[in-house]
Amino acid sequence: MPDYFVHESSYVDEGAKIGKGTKIWHFCHIMPGAEIGERCNLGQNVVIMPRAKVGNNVKIQNNVSIYEGVVLEDDVFCGPSCVFTNVGNPRSHVSRREEYELTVVHRGASIGANATIVCGTDLGEFCFIGAGAVVTSDVPPFALMVGVPARRVGWMCSCGQRLHLASGGGRCTRCGLEYREESGHLRAIDPPHADL
C-alpha cells in the first residue's frame, strides 16, 4: 500500500515518485518521471508533467499545471489557476522540446490565484506574487510583486505578513523577525522560523 493518498478519479503513471503523506485529490494526472515530495497537497485538476519537481510541503490549488522545466522547492504555495510556461516562443508546428527554460520557485514562495509565471524566471525565497500578476523577470527574496508586468511594491515576511520598514530595516509585526534592506534586496537578520 502506498504511504500517500490518491483520489480514485486521479491517475498516477508508473515511474512517478510521490513522497509520504502527500494527498492528490480529484481529476489529477501525475505523469512518468514527475517527482513530488512529502506532505504535499494537490487540489482538483492538477497536472504534474514528466521531470517536473515538487519539493516537500507544497500546496498546489485547483487547476494548476506544473510543466517540465518547473521546480517548486519546499513550502511553496501555488494559488488556484496560476500558470507556468516552459517555452518562451511557442509555435504549434515547431517542436521546442529541447528548449524548455528552467523556472525555479524557491522555498516558501507564494503565488496568487491566476498569476502567470513566464518561463526562465527565478522566484526568490518567501516572495509573494499577487493574484493576477504576470512575472516576466527574476523576483528577489521576500518581494511583494503585483501588476502586469509584475513590479515590486513592498516586502513580505517569511510568515506572510506585509513588512513596513523604516530607515532600511524593521521587524515583522506578526512574528517579530528582523529584516535589513540593502541595495534593493531584503535579508532576514535571524533565520526564518522552522515552524512557519
GULO-435308 format. One record per residue (C-alpha): residue number from 0; residue in three letters; x, y, z. Coordinates in Angstrom, 3 decimals. Layout:
BEGIN
+-----+---------+----------+----------+----------+
! num ! residuo !        X !        Y !        Z !
+-----+---------+----------+----------+----------+
! NUM !     ALA !        X !        Y !        Z !
...
+-----+---------+----------+----------+----------+
//
This chain:
BEGIN
+-----+---------+----------+----------+----------+
! num ! residuo !        X !        Y !        Z !
+-----+---------+----------+----------+----------+
!   0 !     MET !    0.000 !    0.000 !    0.000 !
!   1 !     PRO !    1.341 !    3.470 !   -0.843 !
!   2 !     ASP !    2.021 !    5.848 !    2.032 !
!   3 !     TYR !    0.268 !    8.704 !    0.211 !
!   4 !     PHE !   -3.351 !    9.323 !   -0.835 !
!   5 !     VAL !   -4.662 !    9.405 !   -4.408 !
!   6 !     HIS !   -8.351 !   10.014 !   -5.122 !
!   7 !     GLU !   -9.916 !    7.323 !   -7.289 !
!   8 !     SER !  -10.581 !    9.820 !  -10.105 !
!   9 !     SER !   -6.876 !   10.671 !  -10.481 !
!  10 !     TYR !   -4.122 !    8.977 !  -12.465 !
!  11 !     VAL !   -0.578 !    8.340 !  -11.264 !
!  12 !     ASP !    1.549 !    6.930 !  -14.058 !
!  13 !     GLU !    4.211 !    4.324 !  -13.498 !
!  14 !     GLY !    7.569 !    5.991 !  -12.905 !
!  15 !     ALA !    6.210 !    8.958 !  -10.939 !
!  16 !     LYS !    7.713 !    9.463 !   -7.472 !
!  17 !     ILE !    5.433 !   10.591 !   -4.653 !
!  18 !     GLY !    6.502 !   11.265 !   -1.071 !
!  19 !     LYS !    4.983 !   10.058 !    2.175 !
!  20 !     GLY !    1.840 !   11.810 !    3.382 !
!  21 !     THR !    1.098 !   13.579 !    0.084 !
!  22 !     LYS !   -2.573 !   13.948 !   -0.910 !
!  23 !     ILE !   -3.667 !   14.012 !   -4.539 !
!  24 !     TRP !   -7.312 !   14.992 !   -4.961 !
!  25 !     HIS !   -9.898 !   14.774 !   -7.785 !
!  26 !     PHE !   -9.042 !   14.572 !  -11.501 !
!  27 !     CYS !   -5.265 !   14.974 !  -11.203 !
!  28 !     HIS !   -2.668 !   13.437 !  -13.502 !
!  29 !     ILE !    0.863 !   12.698 !  -12.313 !
!  30 !     MET !    2.991 !   11.704 !  -15.301 !
!  31 !     PRO !    6.030 !    9.390 !  -15.557 !
!  32 !     GLY !    9.203 !   10.945 !  -14.186 !
!  33 !     ALA !    7.379 !   13.566 !  -12.107 !
!  34 !     GLU !    8.767 !   13.990 !   -8.600 !
!  35 !     ILE !    6.580 !   15.086 !   -5.684 !
!  36 !     GLY !    7.912 !   15.367 !   -2.142 !
!  37 !     GLU !    6.381 !   14.545 !    1.225 !
!  38 !     ARG !    3.260 !   16.124 !    2.790 !
!  39 !     CYS !    2.165 !   17.901 !   -0.388 !
!  40 !     ASN !   -1.457 !   18.689 !   -1.179 !
!  41 !     LEU !   -2.639 !   18.776 !   -4.798 !
!  42 !     GLY !   -6.115 !   20.184 !   -5.372 !
!  43 !     GLN !   -8.560 !   19.277 !   -8.115 !
!  44 !     ASN !   -7.384 !   19.096 !  -11.736 !
!  45 !     VAL !   -3.636 !   19.425 !  -11.130 !
!  46 !     VAL !   -1.184 !   18.052 !  -13.704 !
!  47 !     ILE !    2.472 !   17.324 !  -12.915 !
!  48 !     MET !    4.386 !   16.711 !  -16.137 !
!  49 !     PRO !    7.416 !   14.447 !  -16.684 !
!  50 !     ARG !   10.609 !   15.634 !  -14.959 !
!  51 !     ALA !    8.826 !   18.444 !  -13.101 !
!  52 !     LYS !    9.995 !   18.624 !   -9.490 !
!  53 !     VAL !    7.886 !   19.463 !   -6.450 !
!  54 !     GLY !    9.508 !   19.708 !   -3.001 !
!  55 !     ASN !    8.112 !   18.893 !    0.443 !
!  56 !     ASN !    5.017 !   20.510 !    1.966 !
!  57 !     VAL !    3.990 !   22.184 !   -1.292 !
!  58 !     LYS !    0.360 !   23.279 !   -1.695 !
!  59 !     ILE !   -0.952 !   23.350 !   -5.275 !
!  60 !     GLN !   -4.512 !   24.590 !   -5.570 !
!  61 !     ASN !   -7.088 !   23.687 !   -8.248 !
!  62 !     ASN !   -6.383 !   23.890 !  -11.986 !
!  63 !     VAL !   -2.586 !   24.244 !  -11.957 !
!  64 !     SER !   -0.203 !   22.533 !  -14.401 !
!  65 !     ILE !    3.443 !   22.077 !  -13.432 !
!  66 !     TYR !    5.358 !   21.617 !  -16.675 !
!  67 !     GLU !    8.744 !   20.077 !  -17.380 !
!  68 !     GLY !   11.350 !   22.703 !  -16.537 !
!  69 !     VAL !    9.481 !   23.936 !  -13.452 !
!  70 !     VAL !   10.969 !   23.329 !   -9.996 !
!  71 !     LEU !    8.977 !   24.082 !   -6.841 !
!  72 !     GLU !   11.136 !   23.975 !   -3.725 !
!  73 !     ASP !    9.853 !   23.150 !   -0.219 !
!  74 !     ASP !    6.886 !   25.046 !    1.274 !
!  75 !     VAL !    5.779 !   26.711 !   -1.980 !
!  76 !     PHE !    2.129 !   27.752 !   -2.347 !
!  77 !     CYS !    0.505 !   27.848 !   -5.806 !
!  78 !     GLY !   -2.873 !   29.581 !   -5.817 !
!  79 !     PRO !   -5.874 !   28.470 !   -7.902 !
!  80 !     SER !   -5.370 !   28.569 !  -11.660 !
!  81 !     CYS !   -1.895 !   30.088 !  -11.533 !
!  82 !     VAL !    0.005 !   29.425 !  -14.752 !
!  83 !     PHE !    3.532 !   28.296 !  -15.567 !
!  84 !     THR !    5.093 !   28.182 !  -19.026 !
!  85 !     ASN !    8.222 !   26.422 !  -20.249 !
!  86 !     VAL !    8.809 !   27.814 !  -23.771 !
!  87 !     GLY !    9.291 !   31.500 !  -24.500 !
!  88 !     ASN !    8.370 !   31.406 !  -28.193 !
!  89 !     PRO !    5.911 !   28.533 !  -28.770 !
!  90 !     ARG !    4.633 !   27.538 !  -32.196 !
!  91 !     SER !    2.295 !   24.617 !  -32.716 !
!  92 !     HIS !    4.177 !   23.444 !  -35.812 !
!  93 !     VAL !    7.702 !   23.800 !  -34.302 !
!  94 !     SER !    8.994 !   21.319 !  -31.708 !
!  95 !     ARG !   10.676 !   23.100 !  -28.814 !
!  96 !     ARG !   11.155 !   20.073 !  -26.512 !
!  97 !     GLU !   14.893 !   20.693 !  -26.350 !
!  98 !     GLU !   14.376 !   24.379 !  -25.493 !
!  99 !     TYR !   12.424 !   24.224 !  -22.227 !
! 100 !     GLU !   13.512 !   27.060 !  -19.945 !
! 101 !     LEU !   14.130 !   26.446 !  -16.252 !
! 102 !     THR !   11.814 !   28.179 !  -13.793 !
! 103 !     VAL !   12.661 !   27.840 !  -10.105 !
! 104 !     VAL !   10.270 !   28.840 !   -7.341 !
! 105 !     HIS !   12.375 !   28.917 !   -4.185 !
! 106 !     ARG !   11.466 !   27.823 !   -0.682 !
! 107 !     GLY !    8.445 !   29.420 !    0.938 !
! 108 !     ALA !    7.317 !   31.473 !   -2.069 !
! 109 !     SER !    3.584 !   32.116 !   -2.607 !
! 110 !     ILE !    1.926 !   32.599 !   -5.986 !
! 111 !     GLY !   -1.557 !   34.141 !   -6.024 !
! 112 !     ALA !   -4.623 !   32.997 !   -7.941 !
! 113 !     ASN !   -4.470 !   33.452 !  -11.724 !
! 114 !     ALA !   -0.881 !   34.729 !  -11.661 !
! 115 !     THR !    1.300 !   33.850 !  -14.650 !
! 116 !     ILE !    4.969 !   32.923 !  -14.279 !
! 117 !     VAL !    6.797 !   33.310 !  -17.595 !
! 118 !     CYS !    9.454 !   30.638 !  -18.066 !
! 119 !     GLY !   13.119 !   31.234 !  -17.334 !
! 120 !     THR !   12.438 !   33.234 !  -14.186 !
! 121 !     ASP !   13.733 !   32.692 !  -10.681 !
! 122 !     LEU !   11.364 !   33.451 !   -7.780 !
! 123 !     GLY !   13.288 !   34.138 !   -4.576 !
! 124 !     GLU !   12.648 !   32.629 !   -1.158 !
! 125 !     PHE !    9.452 !   33.780 !    0.554 !
! 126 !     CYS !    8.493 !   36.141 !   -2.264 !
! 127 !     PHE !    4.787 !   36.835 !   -2.692 !
! 128 !     ILE !    3.227 !   37.091 !   -6.155 !
! 129 !     GLY !   -0.140 !   38.882 !   -6.060 !
! 130 !     ALA !   -3.280 !   37.495 !   -7.707 !
! 131 !     GLY !   -3.322 !   38.074 !  -11.459 !
! 132 !     ALA !    0.277 !   39.293 !  -11.660 !
! 133 !     VAL !    2.426 !   38.413 !  -14.673 !
! 134 !     VAL !    6.033 !   37.676 !  -13.699 !
! 135 !     THR !    8.428 !   38.305 !  -16.601 !
! 136 !     SER !   11.761 !   38.622 !  -14.747 !
! 137 !     ASP !   13.540 !   37.327 !  -11.652 !
! 138 !     VAL !   11.989 !   38.137 !   -8.283 !
! 139 !     PRO !   14.140 !   38.897 !   -5.210 !
! 140 !     PRO !   13.592 !   37.049 !   -1.928 !
! 141 !     PHE !   10.735 !   38.447 !    0.224 !
! 142 !     ALA !    9.492 !   40.726 !   -2.609 !
! 143 !     LEU !    5.796 !   41.559 !   -2.906 !
! 144 !     MET !    5.002 !   41.643 !   -6.641 !
! 145 !     VAL !    1.795 !   42.874 !   -8.308 !
! 146 !     GLY !    0.616 !   44.010 !  -11.727 !
! 147 !     VAL !    1.208 !   43.347 !  -15.408 !
! 148 !     PRO !    4.104 !   43.084 !  -15.798 !
! 149 !     ALA !    4.739 !   42.387 !  -12.125 !
! 150 !     ARG !    6.667 !   45.029 !  -10.191 !
! 151 !     ARG !    7.834 !   45.130 !   -6.599 !
! 152 !     VAL !    5.564 !   47.200 !   -4.356 !
! 153 !     GLY !    6.914 !   46.102 !   -0.981 !
! 154 !     TRP !    8.297 !   43.282 !    1.089 !
! 155 !     MET !    6.746 !   40.260 !    2.815 !
! 156 !     CYS !    7.890 !   38.418 !    5.934 !
! 157 !     SER !    8.511 !   34.686 !    5.774 !
! 158 !     CYS !    5.369 !   34.320 !    7.922 !
! 159 !     GLY !    3.237 !   36.021 !    5.225 !
! 160 !     GLN !    2.802 !   39.443 !    6.860 !
! 161 !     ARG !    3.491 !   42.581 !    4.814 !
! 162 !     LEU !    6.505 !   44.431 !    6.169 !
! 163 !     HIS !    6.633 !   48.159 !    6.886 !
! 164 !     LEU !   10.277 !   49.150 !    7.035 !
! 165 !     ALA !   11.847 !   52.427 !    8.129 !
! 166 !     SER !   15.435 !   53.555 !    7.607 !
! 167 !     GLY !   16.281 !   50.371 !    5.751 !
! 168 !     GLY !   15.074 !   47.896 !    8.322 !
! 169 !     GLY !   12.464 !   46.765 !   10.786 !
! 170 !     ARG !   10.621 !   43.891 !   12.421 !
! 171 !     CYS !    7.584 !   41.909 !   11.390 !
! 172 !     THR !    4.571 !   42.948 !   13.483 !
! 173 !     ARG !    3.301 !   39.364 !   13.494 !
! 174 !     CYS !    6.296 !   37.131 !   14.242 !
! 175 !     GLY !    8.998 !   39.623 !   15.267 !
! 176 !     LEU !   11.572 !   38.544 !   12.693 !
! 177 !     GLU !   14.014 !   41.362 !   11.922 !
! 178 !     TYR !   14.977 !   42.449 !    8.401 !
! 179 !     ARG !   17.514 !   44.738 !    6.760 !
! 180 !     GLU !   17.154 !   46.256 !    3.270 !
! 181 !     GLU !   20.347 !   46.890 !    1.311 !
! 182 !     SER !   20.789 !   47.785 !   -2.372 !
! 183 !     GLY !   17.242 !   46.789 !   -3.294 !
! 184 !     HIS !   17.373 !   43.434 !   -1.554 !
! 185 !     LEU !   15.968 !   42.289 !    1.769 !
! 186 !     ARG !   17.553 !   39.818 !    4.137 !
! 187 !     ALA !   16.425 !   38.358 !    7.418 !
! 188 !     ILE !   18.694 !   39.146 !   10.369 !
! 189 !     ASP !   17.601 !   35.933 !   12.082 !
! 190 !     PRO !   16.994 !   32.790 !   10.024 !
! 191 !     PRO !   13.313 !   32.165 !    9.153 !
! 192 !     HIS !   11.462 !   30.158 !   11.783 !
! 193 !     ALA !   11.356 !   26.417 !   11.068 !
! 194 !     ASP !    7.706 !   26.174 !   12.097 !
! 195 !     LEU !    6.396 !   28.720 !    9.522 !
+-----+---------+----------+----------+----------+
//
